[in-house]
Amino acid sequence: MVAGHTYILGINAYDHDVSACLLRDGEIICAIEKERITRKKHDTGFYQEVVDYCLETAGINLAEVLQVVRNCYILPVHDMEERLMHQYMPHYLDGPEREKAGQSPLFLSKADNVVSTSHHHTHAYSAFTACPFEEGAIMIVDGVGSYPSDVVPQYIPPGDSGNPLARESESYYTFSGAQLTPTKKVWLEPARGFLSDEF
Ligand SMILES: [Fe+2]
């Protein structure tokens, strides 16, 4: 917390439309997609530019952010970063960005205030926290989201015991105030591997 303000930084990492959003005391003060900086449509990869842009706009540094919340639909961000250390996937982290990432305190961070959220949970929050209603229903129809093991159990509907290698495809919730309740999930079966034709 800085001068009485609470800052929360949200990051969408690695795959399409890498972006960041900075909240000050619960209000969005800056949000930007990487493509606006790099001029590459739907730009992927590391998130240095968008984080720097948000922090510079607010006139703060990373140490002044109370909480960093990161999302990536492929794997939780920390797991994705470990994978990227061992497997060269230039779509997600090319050579120059790998160097940049290695110097960032967020890359492979184990700090308590740097967390990952599962993918459809993140979609749900982006919808209902910004809507003007106190209660309602949420329908997420996505291509692909998290594996079951990467979803907090309380956000999987009771009795849903799907294939551990399936991915989120559709998710349904109800919300009341800040309370989110899962009602149904449709899983994308791992028939032909990652991003198969069912996508
Ligand atoms: Fe999505």
Boltz pocket constraint, residues with backbone or C-beta under 6 A from the ligand:
constraints:
  - pocket:
      binder: B
      contacts: [[A, 73], [A, 119], [A, 123], [A, 142], [A, 143], [A, 144], [A, 145]]
      max_distance: 6.0
